[in-house]
Amino acid sequence: MTQTVVTLEQVRNQLRLCPSDEAENQHLELLIKAAVSHASQYLDRPIPWTNKDGETVPVPEDVQLAILLIIGDLYENREGQFVGIAVSENQTVQNLLHFHRVGLGV
């Protein structure tokens, strides 16, 4: 059974979209997949991941929030280029994901 990392309803709430407007669902599903992939690459582990016994670990809330923030960035910035503005990474995303990264510690 595949665990849902974030739901379409959570994404719609994050983006403040009307629940009855389903025209963008396909695009939102693509953003969910891209955001989960981005967070997974940053963490250097699959999302969701398994423990040493091979059991699926519930996705921590801070990882879910980071994924929602990534989705918000992707939704608001649909263009590949920006002209005349400064763009920086969302430090909050990195802060939320940091302690779940593989290979941290001594």
C-alpha positions, 0 to 999 in steps of 0.5 A: 500500500502506497502512503499518500504524502500530501493530499490534493485537499491539503494542497488546495488549502495551502494554495487557497484554491476553491475545492469545487474548482477541479480544472487544475487537479491534473496540474496539482497532481504533477506538482505533488509528484515533483515536490515529493521527488525534490524533497526525496532527493534533498533527503537522499531517501525515498518518501515515505521511507522504511525503518530497519524492520522494513515497515513504512514510517509515517511521513513526519509533519515537517516533511509534509509542510516542506513539500507543501511549501515546495508546491506553493513555490512551483505553483506561483512560479510557473515560468522557467526564467525571471527577468529583473528580480532576485530569486533565492531558495526557500530557507524554511524548506531546507530547515524543515527537511534538514534533520531527516537527511540521510548521513547526518551526524558523526 
